[in-house]
Amino acid sequence: MSVVMVLYFLSFLVTMHSMFRSESEQIISAMITRGFIDTLLFFIACHFFIRPYLKLYLLPQNKFGWNLLQFMCFAFVLGVAMFVIAMQLDKLSPFGSFDFSNINIQNQDDPQKNLTLNIGMPGMIFLGAFNLLLMYCIWSLSYLFWHTLVSKKYLQRQMREAQIQQLTNQLNPHFLFNALNSIRALIFEDQEKAAHTLTQLSELFRVHLQSHLKPVSTLEDEWKIALRYLEIEQVRLEQRLQLELEWDDSLWHQQLPTLALLTLVENAIKHGINPNQKQGKVEIISRRLDKKHWQLCVNNTLDGEALEQGTHTGLANLQQRLQLLSRKHKLSYRKDPGRFEVTIDMYQAELAMELVDDQDTYR
């Protein structure tokens, strides 16, 4: 509307200036005053009458037959009212009013070909209303085009969120299966540890269910969830699981897909530590590359070809979620002899929070 207001006012001044030969201060002041009146009335008509009509009647019904004709009639009647109001307000101007009822068209080369047009009040109102009708139609088309783009963008984001939510849901059965297996192994060995582990699992699911509703979480929240899972697995694996951490404290508030770190840790333990009867190690590293890029790495020791037995479903889901958030996020993994490394490259400036922010703005 701000852009439309400026363009309408400038176009009015250019049109009026081309119609008058006199450039006296009074004519210019009267022109500016009338331009301000017409622009203000045009804003009132579009914002308080045309826009509600489009949103309440034309857009919901999604029919542009008779409804379009009704809109044209409505816009014309509105144009008549606004033009009459503009004429009355123009008479109150201290610089004089514009009288379009008597128009002289002069030919500088041949004065005998000068033309005089006398327009009565009904004809002047009709022409003024018809001119406003055209302007209302142009504004309505622009508004409908803008509204369509916003709606399409909003629906695309809803679909992306639904895809992210679906991919997140696929992680829950896998995680629950591993956690319950850990508790089952403890029941016959140490009932107190089993009860404590079950409490940890309950608390883990409480936090997990809360974060599950969000497409993204902070690195700090992700670590809290992963730490509970590691504590449960530590009870079962004991000395077989060694943990090495290297955190960049400036990255705790950076965001990444919900359950991303848990997915990587779970994958590392399932395919790297579980098959190995010897002692294994999981390394978690966060590092900043530059002002806009940072990395999260999860490495684990590997026993032979154990990892190749996996389906890589967790990594594939996580990679899809990263791509849905931003094309600039990347997931890569590398297998070396005795070691498997997964790296997530995050682009800080374009994170998935744009999904939430744009929805709030739209609403």
Rosetta blueprint (number, residue, H / E / L):
1 M L
2 S H
3 V H
4 V H
5 M H
6 V H
7 L H
8 Y H
9 F H
10 L H
11 S H
12 F H
13 L H
14 V H
15 T H
16 M H
17 H H
18 S H
19 M H
20 F L
21 R L
22 S L
23 E L
24 S L
25 E H
26 Q H
27 I H
28 I H
29 S H
30 A H
31 M H
32 I H
33 T H
34 R H
35 G H
36 F H
37 I H
38 D H
39 T H
40 L H
41 L H
42 F H
43 F H
44 I H
45 A H
46 C H
47 H H
48 F H
49 F H
50 I H
51 R H
52 P H
53 Y H
54 L H
55 K H
56 L H
57 Y H
58 L H
59 L H
60 P H
61 Q H
62 N L
63 K L
64 F L
65 G L
66 W H
67 N H
68 L H
69 L H
70 Q H
71 F H
72 M H
73 C H
74 F H
75 A H
76 F H
77 V H
78 L H
79 G H
80 V H
81 A H
82 M H
83 F H
84 V H
85 I H
86 A H
87 M H
88 Q H
89 L H
90 D H
91 K H
92 L L
93 S L
94 P L
95 F L
96 G L
97 S L
98 F L
99 D L
100 F L
101 S L
102 N E
103 I E
104 N E
105 I E
106 Q L
107 N L
108 Q L
109 D L
110 D L
111 P H
112 Q H
113 K H
114 N L
115 L E
116 T E
117 L E
118 N E
119 I L
120 G L
121 M H
122 P H
123 G H
124 M H
125 I H
126 F H
127 L H
128 G H
129 A H
130 F H
131 N H
132 L H
133 L H
134 L H
135 M H
136 Y H
137 C H
138 I H
139 W H
140 S H
141 L H
142 S H
143 Y H
144 L H
145 F H
146 W H
147 H H
148 T H
149 L H
150 V H
151 S H
152 K H
153 K H
154 Y H
155 L H
156 Q H
157 R H
158 Q H
159 M H
160 R H
161 E H
162 A H
163 Q H
164 I H
165 Q H
166 Q H
167 L H
168 T H
169 N H
170 Q L
171 L H
172 N H
173 P H
174 H H
175 F H
176 L H
177 F H
178 N H
179 A H
180 L H
181 N H
182 S H
183 I H
184 R H
185 A H
186 L H
187 I H
188 F L
189 E L
190 D L
191 Q H
192 E H
193 K H
194 A H
195 A H
196 H H
197 T H
198 L H
199 T H
200 Q H
201 L H
202 S H
203 E H
204 L H
205 F H
206 R H
207 V H
208 H H
209 L H
210 Q H
211 S H
212 H L
213 L L
214 K L
215 P L
216 V E
217 S E
218 T E
219 L H
220 E H
221 D H
222 E H
223 W H
224 K H
225 I H
226 A H
227 L H
228 R H
229 Y H
230 L H
231 E H
232 I H
233 E H
234 Q H
235 V H
236 R H
237 L H
238 E H
239 Q H
240 R H
241 L E
242 Q E
243 L E
244 E E
245 L E
246 E E
247 W L
248 D L
249 D H
250 S H
251 L H
252 W L
253 H L
254 Q L
255 Q E
256 L E
257 P E
258 T L
259 L L
260 A H
261 L H
262 L H
263 T H
264 L H
265 V H
266 E H
267 N H
268 A H
269 I H
270 K H
271 H H
272 G H
273 I H
274 N L
275 P L
276 N L
277 Q L
278 K L
279 Q L
280 G E
281 K E
282 V E
283 E E
284 I E
285 I E
286 S E
287 R E
288 R E
289 L L
290 D L
291 K L
292 K L
293 H E
294 W E
295 Q E
296 L E
297 C E
298 V E
299 N E
300 N E
301 T E
302 L L
303 D L
304 G L
305 E L
306 A H
307 L H
308 E H
309 Q H
310 G L
311 T L
312 H L
313 T H
314 G H
315 L H
316 A H
317 N H
318 L H
319 Q H
320 Q H
321 R H
322 L H
323 Q H
324 L H
325 L H
326 S L
327 R L
328 K L
329 H L
330 K E
331 L E
332 S E
333 Y E
334 R E
335 K E
336 D E
337 P L
338 G L
339 R E
340 F E
341 E E
342 V E
343 T E
344 I E
345 D E
346 M E
347 Y E
348 Q L
349 A L
350 E L
351 L L
352 A L
353 M H
354 E H
355 L H
356 V H
357 D H
358 D H
359 Q H
360 D H
361 T H
362 Y H
363 R L
